Amino acid sequence: MMSFEEYCIKKKIDSAAFLAQEPVRWKQWKEEFEQMHPNSFTEQKKFLINETRRKYLLH
């Protein structure tokens, strides 16, 4: 099973920067991610993931 941090890496999101800037949303997403399949999470958050990736792009 993939962790939320690994998922962020896969989606090219800098998890540490995301957590530092938006801890409440990061924790909410982490809890939701742990309760569902990664594909379901992606479908549910598709547009939000793209927005988050632009803000916290993993280099």
All heavy atoms as TSV, in Angstrom:
chain	resi	resn	atom	element	x	y	z
A	1	MET	N	N	0.838	-1.190	0.000
A	1	MET	CA	C	0.000	0.000	0.000
A	1	MET	C	C	0.881	1.251	0.000
A	1	MET	O	O	1.851	1.345	0.744
A	1	MET	CB	C	-0.915	-0.030	1.224
A	1	MET	CG	C	-1.723	1.199	1.407
A	1	MET	SD	S	-3.410	0.883	0.965
A	1	MET	CE	C	-4.118	2.435	1.395
A	2	MET	N	N	0.530	2.183	-0.820
A	2	MET	CA	C	1.277	3.415	-0.992
A	2	MET	C	C	0.896	4.417	0.114
A	2	MET	O	O	-0.260	4.542	0.469
A	2	MET	CB	C	0.913	3.988	-2.368
A	2	MET	CG	C	1.513	5.296	-2.709
A	2	MET	SD	S	0.922	5.980	-4.303
A	2	MET	CE	C	0.936	4.582	-5.381
A	3	SER	N	N	1.887	5.125	0.627
A	3	SER	CA	C	1.617	6.170	1.616
A	3	SER	C	C	1.202	7.452	0.880
A	3	SER	O	O	1.442	7.606	-0.323
A	3	SER	CB	C	2.846	6.442	2.472
A	3	SER	OG	O	3.826	7.117	1.714
A	4	PHE	N	N	0.628	8.375	1.623
A	4	PHE	CA	C	0.234	9.649	1.019
A	4	PHE	C	C	1.454	10.408	0.512
A	4	PHE	O	O	1.406	11.031	-0.548
A	4	PHE	CB	C	-0.557	10.500	2.024
A	4	PHE	CG	C	-1.025	11.803	1.444
A	4	PHE	CD1	C	-1.925	11.823	0.392
A	4	PHE	CD2	C	-0.548	13.000	1.939
A	4	PHE	CE1	C	-2.349	13.032	-0.157
A	4	PHE	CE2	C	-0.969	14.212	1.405
A	4	PHE	CZ	C	-1.877	14.225	0.359
A	5	GLU	N	N	2.552	10.324	1.248
A	5	GLU	CA	C	3.777	10.993	0.828
A	5	GLU	C	C	4.282	10.416	-0.498
A	5	GLU	O	O	4.720	11.152	-1.381
A	5	GLU	CB	C	4.854	10.882	1.909
A	5	GLU	CG	C	4.544	11.673	3.159
A	5	GLU	CD	C	3.569	10.989	4.140
A	5	GLU	OE1	O	3.047	9.893	3.851
A	5	GLU	OE2	O	3.334	11.575	5.201
A	6	GLU	N	N	4.230	9.094	-0.648
A	6	GLU	CA	C	4.636	8.445	-1.904
A	6	GLU	C	C	3.693	8.850	-3.034
A	6	GLU	O	O	4.139	9.048	-4.170
A	6	GLU	CB	C	4.640	6.931	-1.738
A	6	GLU	CG	C	5.721	6.412	-0.826
A	6	GLU	CD	C	5.554	4.946	-0.454
A	6	GLU	OE1	O	4.398	4.442	-0.402
A	6	GLU	OE2	O	6.583	4.301	-0.199
A	7	TYR	N	N	2.425	8.960	-2.722
A	7	TYR	CA	C	1.436	9.382	-3.715
A	7	TYR	C	C	1.774	10.789	-4.215
A	7	TYR	O	O	1.725	11.050	-5.417
A	7	TYR	CB	C	0.034	9.342	-3.107
A	7	TYR	CG	C	-1.043	9.834	-4.026
A	7	TYR	CD1	C	-1.579	9.001	-5.007
A	7	TYR	CD2	C	-1.546	11.129	-3.921
A	7	TYR	CE1	C	-2.564	9.448	-5.858
A	7	TYR	CE2	C	-2.546	11.581	-4.756
A	7	TYR	CZ	C	-3.056	10.734	-5.731
A	7	TYR	OH	O	-4.045	11.183	-6.570
A	8	CYS	N	N	2.112	11.681	-3.291
A	8	CYS	CA	C	2.483	13.047	-3.681
A	8	CYS	C	C	3.677	13.032	-4.624
A	8	CYS	O	O	3.678	13.755	-5.628
A	8	CYS	CB	C	2.783	13.883	-2.439
A	8	CYS	SG	S	1.321	14.360	-1.491
A	9	ILE	N	N	4.676	12.227	-4.324
A	9	ILE	CA	C	5.849	12.111	-5.199
A	9	ILE	C	C	5.426	11.639	-6.588
A	9	ILE	O	O	5.850	12.188	-7.602
A	9	ILE	CB	C	6.906	11.168	-4.597
A	9	ILE	CG1	C	7.524	11.819	-3.348
A	9	ILE	CG2	C	7.990	10.819	-5.624
A	9	ILE	CD1	C	8.373	10.874	-2.524
A	10	LYS	N	N	4.557	10.634	-6.628
A	10	LYS	CA	C	4.065	10.110	-7.903
A	10	LYS	C	C	3.343	11.190	-8.705
A	10	LYS	O	O	3.447	11.239	-9.929
A	10	LYS	CB	C	3.122	8.934	-7.643
A	10	LYS	CG	C	2.572	8.299	-8.882
A	10	LYS	CD	C	1.677	7.127	-8.543
A	10	LYS	CE	C	1.029	6.594	-9.801
A	10	LYS	NZ	N	-0.039	5.657	-9.502
A	11	LYS	N	N	2.646	12.060	-8.005
A	11	LYS	CA	C	1.900	13.138	-8.654
A	11	LYS	C	C	2.729	14.417	-8.807
A	11	LYS	O	O	2.211	15.451	-9.204
A	11	LYS	CB	C	0.620	13.448	-7.868
A	11	LYS	CG	C	-0.373	12.315	-7.876
A	11	LYS	CD	C	-0.833	12.026	-9.279
A	11	LYS	CE	C	-1.789	10.860	-9.327
A	11	LYS	NZ	N	-2.182	10.520	-10.690
A	12	LYS	N	N	4.031	14.337	-8.494
A	12	LYS	CA	C	4.978	15.459	-8.621
A	12	LYS	C	C	4.586	16.635	-7.738
A	12	LYS	O	O	4.726	17.794	-8.128
A	12	LYS	CB	C	5.125	15.875	-10.080
A	12	LYS	CG	C	5.672	14.760	-10.940
A	12	LYS	CD	C	5.831	15.162	-12.369
A	12	LYS	CE	C	6.376	13.969	-13.126
A	12	LYS	NZ	N	6.108	14.019	-14.533
A	13	ILE	N	N	4.100	16.320	-6.532
A	13	ILE	CA	C	3.759	17.340	-5.543
A	13	ILE	C	C	4.787	17.261	-4.424
A	13	ILE	O	O	5.068	16.181	-3.905
A	13	ILE	CB	C	2.337	17.095	-4.983
A	13	ILE	CG1	C	1.287	17.257	-6.091
A	13	ILE	CG2	C	2.050	18.050	-3.826
A	13	ILE	CD1	C	-0.109	16.837	-5.680
A	14	ASP	N	N	5.337	18.403	-4.047
A	14	ASP	CA	C	6.292	18.478	-2.936
A	14	ASP	C	C	5.495	18.406	-1.635
A	14	ASP	O	O	4.920	19.400	-1.182
A	14	ASP	CB	C	7.092	19.774	-3.035
A	14	ASP	CG	C	8.177	19.877	-1.981
A	14	ASP	OD1	O	8.062	19.219	-0.926
A	14	ASP	OD2	O	9.133	20.631	-2.214
A	15	SER	N	N	5.442	17.223	-1.052
A	15	SER	CA	C	4.634	16.974	0.145
A	15	SER	C	C	5.056	17.852	1.314
A	15	SER	O	O	4.207	18.380	2.045
A	15	SER	CB	C	4.729	15.492	0.531
A	15	SER	OG	O	3.944	15.230	1.669
A	16	ALA	N	N	6.355	18.054	1.507
A	16	ALA	CA	C	6.845	18.861	2.625
A	16	ALA	C	C	6.410	20.317	2.482
A	16	ALA	O	O	5.984	20.942	3.462
A	16	ALA	CB	C	8.365	18.764	2.723
A	17	ALA	N	N	6.495	20.866	1.285
A	17	ALA	CA	C	6.070	22.249	1.047
A	17	ALA	C	C	4.556	22.374	1.209
A	17	ALA	O	O	4.064	23.346	1.791
A	17	ALA	CB	C	6.494	22.702	-0.348
A	18	PHE	N	N	3.824	21.396	0.697
A	18	PHE	CA	C	2.365	21.362	0.830
A	18	PHE	C	C	1.988	21.343	2.312
A	18	PHE	O	O	1.150	22.131	2.765
A	18	PHE	CB	C	1.833	20.144	0.075
A	18	PHE	CG	C	0.338	19.957	0.057
A	18	PHE	CD1	C	-0.535	20.992	0.335
A	18	PHE	CD2	C	-0.188	18.717	-0.266
A	18	PHE	CE1	C	-1.923	20.793	0.296
A	18	PHE	CE2	C	-1.555	18.508	-0.300
A	18	PHE	CZ	C	-2.426	19.553	-0.021
A	19	LEU	N	N	2.621	20.478	3.087
A	19	LEU	CA	C	2.348	20.378	4.525
A	19	LEU	C	C	2.699	21.686	5.241
A	19	LEU	O	O	1.936	22.154	6.089
A	19	LEU	CB	C	3.126	19.216	5.135
A	19	LEU	CG	C	3.044	19.052	6.660
A	19	LEU	CD1	C	1.602	18.859	7.109
A	19	LEU	CD2	C	3.902	17.880	7.095
A	20	ALA	N	N	3.810	22.290	4.889
A	20	ALA	CA	C	4.241	23.523	5.546
A	20	ALA	C	C	3.293	24.693	5.262
A	20	ALA	O	O	3.013	25.492	6.150
A	20	ALA	CB	C	5.659	23.884	5.102
A	21	GLN	N	N	2.794	24.762	4.040
A	21	GLN	CA	C	1.952	25.890	3.642
A	21	GLN	C	C	0.465	25.683	3.941
A	21	GLN	O	O	-0.246	26.652	4.209
A	21	GLN	CB	C	2.125	26.167	2.141
A	21	GLN	CG	C	3.492	26.645	1.764
A	21	GLN	CD	C	3.814	28.004	2.346
A	21	GLN	OE1	O	3.009	28.921	2.314
A	21	GLN	NE2	N	4.999	28.130	2.932
A	22	GLU	N	N	0.003	24.449	3.850
A	22	GLU	CA	C	-1.425	24.156	4.042
A	22	GLU	C	C	-1.601	22.906	4.907
A	22	GLU	O	O	-2.109	21.884	4.436
A	22	GLU	CB	C	-2.108	23.948	2.693
A	22	GLU	CG	C	-2.061	25.162	1.786
A	22	GLU	CD	C	-2.835	24.946	0.507
A	22	GLU	OE1	O	-4.042	24.644	0.568
A	22	GLU	OE2	O	-2.209	25.068	-0.566
A	23	PRO	N	N	-1.200	22.969	6.176
A	23	PRO	CA	C	-1.245	21.767	7.016
A	23	PRO	C	C	-2.647	21.171	7.207
A	23	PRO	O	O	-2.786	19.953	7.251
A	23	PRO	CB	C	-0.653	22.228	8.345
A	23	PRO	CG	C	-0.760	23.708	8.335
A	23	PRO	CD	C	-0.701	24.130	6.898
A	24	VAL	N	N	-3.652	22.009	7.281
A	24	VAL	CA	C	-5.010	21.495	7.489
A	24	VAL	C	C	-5.464	20.693	6.271
A	24	VAL	O	O	-5.963	19.574	6.400
A	24	VAL	CB	C	-5.996	22.646	7.802
A	24	VAL	CG1	C	-7.428	22.133	7.853
A	24	VAL	CG2	C	-5.612	23.320	9.112
A	25	ARG	N	N	-5.292	21.265	5.078
A	25	ARG	CA	C	-5.708	20.555	3.856
A	25	ARG	C	C	-4.852	19.306	3.634
A	25	ARG	O	O	-5.362	18.255	3.248
A	25	ARG	CB	C	-5.623	21.474	2.636
A	25	ARG	CG	C	-6.161	20.798	1.382
A	25	ARG	CD	C	-6.500	21.767	0.291
A	25	ARG	NE	N	-5.341	22.293	-0.356
A	25	ARG	CZ	C	-5.214	22.353	-1.688
A	25	ARG	NH1	N	-6.175	21.945	-2.482
A	25	ARG	NH2	N	-4.123	22.844	-2.207
A	26	TRP	N	N	-3.536	19.397	3.909
A	26	TRP	CA	C	-2.658	18.238	3.751
A	26	TRP	C	C	-3.139	17.094	4.644
A	26	TRP	O	O	-3.255	15.957	4.190
A	26	TRP	CB	C	-1.212	18.626	4.087
A	26	TRP	CG	C	-0.208	17.546	3.818
A	26	TRP	CD1	C	0.496	17.377	2.662
A	26	TRP	CD2	C	0.193	16.487	4.694
A	26	TRP	NE1	N	1.322	16.277	2.777
A	26	TRP	CE2	C	1.153	15.711	4.020
A	26	TRP	CE3	C	-0.160	16.129	5.987
A	26	TRP	CZ2	C	1.758	14.597	4.585
A	26	TRP	CZ3	C	0.439	15.014	6.564
A	26	TRP	CH2	C	1.388	14.267	5.862
A	27	LYS	N	N	-3.420	17.389	5.902
A	27	LYS	CA	C	-3.868	16.350	6.836
A	27	LYS	C	C	-5.219	15.781	6.438
A	27	LYS	O	O	-5.442	14.564	6.537
A	27	LYS	CB	C	-3.912	16.898	8.260
A	27	LYS	CG	C	-2.522	17.133	8.820
A	27	LYS	CD	C	-2.539	17.829	10.165
A	27	LYS	CE	C	-1.116	18.178	10.589
A	27	LYS	NZ	N	-1.075	19.067	11.733
A	28	GLN	N	N	-6.115	16.628	5.950
A	28	GLN	CA	C	-7.423	16.161	5.489
A	28	GLN	C	C	-7.254	15.214	4.295
A	28	GLN	O	O	-7.859	14.149	4.249
A	28	GLN	CB	C	-8.293	17.351	5.099
A	28	GLN	CG	C	-9.661	16.957	4.580
A	28	GLN	CD	C	-10.462	18.152	4.094
A	28	GLN	OE1	O	-9.931	19.254	3.930
A	28	GLN	NE2	N	-11.726	17.936	3.858
A	29	TRP	N	N	-6.432	15.609	3.347
A	29	TRP	CA	C	-6.188	14.756	2.182
A	29	TRP	C	C	-5.544	13.437	2.593
A	29	TRP	O	O	-5.907	12.389	2.068
A	29	TRP	CB	C	-5.291	15.475	1.184
A	29	TRP	CG	C	-6.007	16.476	0.317
A	29	TRP	CD1	C	-7.180	17.122	0.592
A	29	TRP	CD2	C	-5.593	16.936	-0.953
A	29	TRP	NE1	N	-7.499	17.964	-0.430
A	29	TRP	CE2	C	-6.537	17.871	-1.404
A	29	TRP	CE3	C	-4.484	16.669	-1.751
A	29	TRP	CZ2	C	-6.429	18.522	-2.619
A	29	TRP	CZ3	C	-4.377	17.321	-2.961
A	29	TRP	CH2	C	-5.344	18.232	-3.395
A	30	LYS	N	N	-4.606	13.496	3.526
A	30	LYS	CA	C	-3.932	12.281	3.982
A	30	LYS	C	C	-4.942	11.310	4.594
A	30	LYS	O	O	-4.938	10.117	4.287
A	30	LYS	CB	C	-2.837	12.622	4.993
A	30	LYS	CG	C	-2.020	11.422	5.468
A	30	LYS	CD	C	-0.925	11.872	6.414
A	30	LYS	CE	C	0.096	10.845	6.791
A	30	LYS	NZ	N	-0.284	9.516	7.065
A	31	GLU	N	N	-5.832	11.815	5.433
A	31	GLU	CA	C	-6.858	10.970	6.051
A	31	GLU	C	C	-7.779	10.371	4.993
A	31	GLU	O	O	-8.099	9.182	5.049
A	31	GLU	CB	C	-7.673	11.780	7.058
A	31	GLU	CG	C	-6.912	12.122	8.312
A	31	GLU	CD	C	-7.673	13.048	9.243
A	31	GLU	OE1	O	-8.892	13.276	9.023
A	31	GLU	OE2	O	-7.050	13.550	10.192
A	32	GLU	N	N	-8.206	11.175	4.045
A	32	GLU	CA	C	-9.074	10.680	2.969
A	32	GLU	C	C	-8.342	9.639	2.120
A	32	GLU	O	O	-8.916	8.612	1.760
A	32	GLU	CB	C	-9.560	11.838	2.097
A	32	GLU	CG	C	-10.504	12.763	2.827
A	32	GLU	CD	C	-10.879	13.987	2.009
A	32	GLU	OE1	O	-10.575	14.053	0.796
A	32	GLU	OE2	O	-11.486	14.900	2.600
A	33	PHE	N	N	-7.087	9.921	1.795
A	33	PHE	CA	C	-6.293	9.003	0.974
A	33	PHE	C	C	-6.183	7.630	1.637
A	33	PHE	O	O	-6.295	6.605	0.970
A	33	PHE	CB	C	-4.891	9.588	0.738
A	33	PHE	CG	C	-4.000	8.695	-0.071
A	33	PHE	CD1	C	-4.095	8.672	-1.449
A	33	PHE	CD2	C	-3.068	7.866	0.538
A	33	PHE	CE1	C	-3.277	7.835	-2.211
A	33	PHE	CE2	C	-2.248	7.037	-0.203
A	33	PHE	CZ	C	-2.354	7.023	-1.580
A	34	GLU	N	N	-5.991	7.631	2.958
A	34	GLU	CA	C	-5.816	6.371	3.690
A	34	GLU	C	C	-7.108	5.560	3.769
A	34	GLU	O	O	-7.067	4.373	4.101
A	34	GLU	CB	C	-5.275	6.665	5.088
A	34	GLU	CG	C	-3.830	7.144	5.042
A	34	GLU	CD	C	-3.305	7.648	6.368
A	34	GLU	OE1	O	-4.102	7.819	7.318
A	34	GLU	OE2	O	-2.081	7.885	6.452
A	35	GLN	N	N	-8.236	6.158	3.442
A	35	GLN	CA	C	-9.519	5.467	3.525
A	35	GLN	C	C	-10.021	4.961	2.180
A	35	GLN	O	O	-11.066	4.309	2.125
A	35	GLN	CB	C	-10.564	6.390	4.148
A	35	GLN	CG	C	-10.245	6.736	5.582
A	35	GLN	CD	C	-11.206	7.755	6.151
A	35	GLN	OE1	O	-12.255	8.023	5.601
A	35	GLN	NE2	N	-10.834	8.328	7.280
A	36	MET	N	N	-9.301	5.268	1.101
A	36	MET	CA	C	-9.775	4.829	-0.212
A	36	MET	C	C	-8.617	4.408	-1.101
A	36	MET	O	O	-7.463	4.616	-0.770
A	36	MET	CB	C	-10.614	5.926	-0.881
A	36	MET	CG	C	-9.888	7.211	-1.183
A	36	MET	SD	S	-10.917	8.463	-1.987
A	36	MET	CE	C	-11.781	9.144	-0.595
A	37	HIS	N	N	-8.957	3.818	-2.213
A	37	HIS	CA	C	-7.962	3.399	-3.202
A	37	HIS	C	C	-7.361	4.647	-3.854
A	37	HIS	O	O	-8.069	5.633	-4.083
A	37	HIS	CB	C	-8.648	2.527	-4.259
A	37	HIS	CG	C	-7.687	1.841	-5.172
A	37	HIS	ND1	N	-7.141	2.467	-6.278
A	37	HIS	CD2	C	-7.170	0.602	-5.145
A	37	HIS	CE1	C	-6.332	1.629	-6.894
A	37	HIS	NE2	N	-6.323	0.489	-6.219
A	38	PRO	N	N	-6.058	4.623	-4.164
A	38	PRO	CA	C	-5.425	5.790	-4.797
A	38	PRO	C	C	-6.141	6.272	-6.066
A	38	PRO	O	O	-6.233	7.472	-6.299
A	38	PRO	CB	C	-4.005	5.302	-5.114
A	38	PRO	CG	C	-3.740	4.262	-4.080
A	38	PRO	CD	C	-5.069	3.580	-3.853
A	39	ASN	N	N	-6.648	5.351	-6.864
A	39	ASN	CA	C	-7.349	5.754	-8.088
A	39	ASN	C	C	-8.635	6.514	-7.765
A	39	ASN	O	O	-8.982	7.479	-8.448
A	39	ASN	CB	C	-7.669	4.546	-8.962
A	39	ASN	CG	C	-6.425	3.907	-9.533
A	39	ASN	OD1	O	-5.341	4.478	-9.535
A	39	ASN	ND2	N	-6.569	2.680	-10.009
A	40	SER	N	N	-9.334	6.084	-6.741
A	40	SER	CA	C	-10.551	6.781	-6.320
A	40	SER	C	C	-10.218	8.167	-5.799
A	40	SER	O	O	-10.919	9.143	-6.084
A	40	SER	CB	C	-11.281	5.985	-5.236
A	40	SER	OG	O	-11.684	4.736	-5.718
A	41	PHE	N	N	-9.149	8.259	-5.044
A	41	PHE	CA	C	-8.705	9.553	-4.525
A	41	PHE	C	C	-8.376	10.488	-5.680
A	41	PHE	O	O	-8.780	11.650	-5.681
A	41	PHE	CB	C	-7.491	9.367	-3.607
A	41	PHE	CG	C	-7.023	10.638	-2.979
A	41	PHE	CD1	C	-7.619	11.130	-1.834
A	41	PHE	CD2	C	-5.963	11.350	-3.530
A	41	PHE	CE1	C	-7.185	12.325	-1.249
A	41	PHE	CE2	C	-5.528	12.531	-2.958
A	41	PHE	CZ	C	-6.146	13.012	-1.818
A	42	THR	N	N	-7.656	9.979	-6.665
A	42	THR	CA	C	-7.287	10.786	-7.830
A	42	THR	C	C	-8.531	11.285	-8.553
A	42	THR	O	O	-8.614	12.457	-8.919
A	42	THR	CB	C	-6.393	9.983	-8.793
A	42	THR	OG1	O	-5.208	9.578	-8.090
A	42	THR	CG2	C	-6.010	10.798	-10.021
A	43	GLU	N	N	-9.495	10.410	-8.755
A	43	GLU	CA	C	-10.735	10.811	-9.430
A	43	GLU	C	C	-11.476	11.881	-8.637
A	43	GLU	O	O	-11.983	12.837	-9.204
A	43	GLU	CB	C	-11.654	9.605	-9.653
A	43	GLU	CG	C	-11.263	8.760	-10.831
A	43	GLU	CD	C	-11.328	9.523	-12.142
A	43	GLU	OE1	O	-12.332	10.227	-12.410
A	43	GLU	OE2	O	-10.356	9.428	-12.917
A	44	GLN	N	N	-11.522	11.714	-7.342
A	44	GLN	CA	C	-12.240	12.652	-6.488
A	44	GLN	C	C	-11.563	14.025	-6.444
A	44	GLN	O	O	-12.226	15.049	-6.359
A	44	GLN	CB	C	-12.355	12.084	-5.075
A	44	GLN	CG	C	-13.173	12.929	-4.135
A	44	GLN	CD	C	-13.265	12.339	-2.753
A	44	GLN	OE1	O	-12.420	11.565	-2.326
A	44	GLN	NE2	N	-14.307	12.711	-2.041
A	45	LYS	N	N	-10.238	14.052	-6.498
A	45	LYS	CA	C	-9.467	15.297	-6.327
A	45	LYS	C	C	-8.783	15.764	-7.607
A	45	LYS	O	O	-7.916	16.628	-7.554
A	45	LYS	CB	C	-8.382	15.092	-5.258
A	45	LYS	CG	C	-8.868	14.605	-3.924
A	45	LYS	CD	C	-9.526	15.688	-3.139
A	45	LYS	CE	C	-9.853	15.191	-1.745
A	45	LYS	NZ	N	-10.840	15.988	-1.089
A	46	LYS	N	N	-9.188	15.231	-8.742
A	46	LYS	CA	C	-8.469	15.465	-10.002
A	46	LYS	C	C	-8.088	16.932	-10.236
A	46	LYS	O	O	-6.933	17.257	-10.453
A	46	LYS	CB	C	-9.300	14.957	-11.176
A	46	LYS	CG	C	-8.559	15.046	-12.508
A	46	LYS	CD	C	-9.295	14.325	-13.577
A	46	LYS	CE	C	-9.017	12.873	-13.391
A	46	LYS	NZ	N	-9.255	12.031	-14.514
A	47	PHE	N	N	-9.048	17.831	-10.193
A	47	PHE	CA	C	-8.757	19.233	-10.486
A	47	PHE	C	C	-7.981	19.889	-9.353
A	47	PHE	O	O	-7.140	20.753	-9.586
A	47	PHE	CB	C	-10.051	19.993	-10.792
A	47	PHE	CG	C	-10.748	19.453	-12.010
A	47	PHE	CD1	C	-11.906	18.716	-11.900
A	47	PHE	CD2	C	-10.201	19.646	-13.276
A	47	PHE	CE1	C	-12.530	18.195	-13.023
A	47	PHE	CE2	C	-10.826	19.128	-14.406
A	47	PHE	CZ	C	-11.991	18.403	-14.278
A	48	LEU	N	N	-8.227	19.474	-8.127
A	48	LEU	CA	C	-7.498	20.015	-6.986
A	48	LEU	C	C	-6.048	19.545	-6.987
A	48	LEU	O	O	-5.149	20.293	-6.588
A	48	LEU	CB	C	-8.189	19.617	-5.682
A	48	LEU	CG	C	-9.593	20.186	-5.491
A	48	LEU	CD1	C	-10.232	19.593	-4.251
A	48	LEU	CD2	C	-9.563	21.694	-5.421
A	49	ILE	N	N	-5.809	18.331	-7.444
A	49	ILE	CA	C	-4.441	17.813	-7.528
A	49	ILE	C	C	-3.632	18.654	-8.520
A	49	ILE	O	O	-2.494	19.026	-8.243
A	49	ILE	CB	C	-4.427	16.321	-7.924
A	49	ILE	CG1	C	-4.940	15.476	-6.745
A	49	ILE	CG2	C	-3.037	15.868	-8.356
A	49	ILE	CD1	C	-5.199	14.028	-7.082
A	50	ASN	N	N	-4.226	18.968	-9.663
A	50	ASN	CA	C	-3.519	19.773	-10.665
A	50	ASN	C	C	-3.180	21.158	-10.108
A	50	ASN	O	O	-2.065	21.649	-10.292
A	50	ASN	CB	C	-4.353	19.903	-11.942
A	50	ASN	CG	C	-4.409	18.611	-12.711
A	50	ASN	OD1	O	-3.530	17.772	-12.606
A	50	ASN	ND2	N	-5.468	18.440	-13.483
A	51	GLU	N	N	-4.133	21.771	-9.418
A	51	GLU	CA	C	-3.903	23.084	-8.808
A	51	GLU	C	C	-2.797	23.003	-7.750
A	51	GLU	O	O	-1.914	23.860	-7.690
A	51	GLU	CB	C	-5.212	23.555	-8.169
A	51	GLU	CG	C	-5.111	24.815	-7.354
A	51	GLU	CD	C	-6.406	25.079	-6.601
A	51	GLU	OE1	O	-7.469	25.064	-7.242
A	51	GLU	OE2	O	-6.348	25.277	-5.378
A	52	THR	N	N	-2.842	21.955	-6.939
A	52	THR	CA	C	-1.855	21.772	-5.873
A	52	THR	C	C	-0.474	21.511	-6.466
A	52	THR	O	O	0.529	22.024	-5.972
A	52	THR	CB	C	-2.288	20.619	-4.955
A	52	THR	OG1	O	-3.583	20.928	-4.425
A	52	THR	CG2	C	-1.316	20.416	-3.810
A	53	ARG	N	N	-0.406	20.745	-7.544
A	53	ARG	CA	C	0.880	20.461	-8.204
A	53	ARG	C	C	1.518	21.763	-8.703
A	53	ARG	O	O	2.717	21.957	-8.580
A	53	ARG	CB	C	0.679	19.512	-9.382
A	53	ARG	CG	C	1.959	19.167	-10.113
A	53	ARG	CD	C	1.762	18.304	-11.343
A	53	ARG	NE	N	1.113	17.058	-11.035
A	53	ARG	CZ	C	-0.060	16.670	-11.533
A	53	ARG	NH1	N	-0.717	17.432	-12.398
A	53	ARG	NH2	N	-0.584	15.513	-11.212
A	54	ARG	N	N	0.703	22.659	-9.264
A	54	ARG	CA	C	1.241	23.931	-9.749
A	54	ARG	C	C	1.835	24.755	-8.607
A	54	ARG	O	O	2.836	25.436	-8.794
A	54	ARG	CB	C	0.146	24.734	-10.468
A	54	ARG	CG	C	-0.106	24.263	-11.869
A	54	ARG	CD	C	-1.055	25.197	-12.620
A	54	ARG	NE	N	-2.001	24.407	-13.381
A	54	ARG	CZ	C	-3.251	24.101	-13.006
A	54	ARG	NH1	N	-3.745	24.572	-11.892
A	54	ARG	NH2	N	-4.011	23.350	-13.752
A	55	LYS	N	N	1.199	24.693	-7.432
A	55	LYS	CA	C	1.677	25.468	-6.277
A	55	LYS	C	C	2.904	24.839	-5.631
A	55	LYS	O	O	3.782	25.555	-5.151
A	55	LYS	CB	C	0.557	25.583	-5.239
A	55	LYS	CG	C	-0.557	26.524	-5.628
A	55	LYS	CD	C	-1.750	26.416	-4.700
A	55	LYS	CE	C	-1.519	27.079	-3.390
A	55	LYS	NZ	N	-2.757	27.098	-2.563
A	56	TYR	N	N	2.963	23.505	-5.598
A	56	TYR	CA	C	4.013	22.787	-4.857
A	56	TYR	C	C	4.710	21.773	-5.750
A	56	TYR	O	O	4.829	20.603	-5.404
A	56	TYR	CB	C	3.419	22.101	-3.623
A	56	TYR	CG	C	2.605	23.024	-2.761
A	56	TYR	CD1	C	1.234	22.878	-2.674
A	56	TYR	CD2	C	3.206	24.069	-2.077
A	56	TYR	CE1	C	0.465	23.748	-1.900
A	56	TYR	CE2	C	2.456	24.933	-1.292
A	56	TYR	CZ	C	1.088	24.770	-1.212
A	56	TYR	OH	O	0.339	25.623	-0.453
A	57	LEU	N	N	5.154	22.217	-6.910
A	57	LEU	CA	C	5.797	21.314	-7.867
A	57	LEU	C	C	7.064	20.710	-7.289
A	57	LEU	O	O	7.928	21.417	-6.763
A	57	LEU	CB	C	6.111	22.065	-9.167
A	57	LEU	CG	C	6.689	21.217	-10.291
A	57	LEU	CD1	C	5.687	20.148	-10.741
A	57	LEU	CD2	C	7.047	22.095	-11.472
A	58	LEU	N	N	7.173	19.401	-7.375
A	58	LEU	CA	C	8.356	18.671	-6.914
A	58	LEU	C	C	9.429	18.770	-7.982
A	58	LEU	O	O	9.213	18.436	-9.137
A	58	LEU	CB	C	7.992	17.201	-6.649
A	58	LEU	CG	C	9.083	16.309	-6.096
A	58	LEU	CD1	C	9.481	16.802	-4.706
A	58	LEU	CD2	C	8.588	14.885	-6.013
A	59	HIS	N	N	10.594	19.263	-7.614
A	59	HIS	CA	C	11.699	19.444	-8.569
A	59	HIS	C	C	12.671	18.297	-8.501
A	59	HIS	O	O	12.877	17.684	-7.550
A	59	HIS	CB	C	12.437	20.752	-8.300
A	59	HIS	CG	C	11.549	21.940	-8.474
A	59	HIS	ND1	N	11.161	22.400	-9.698
A	59	HIS	CD2	C	10.945	22.743	-7.554
A	59	HIS	CE1	C	10.370	23.445	-9.536
A	59	HIS	NE2	N	10.219	23.677	-8.245
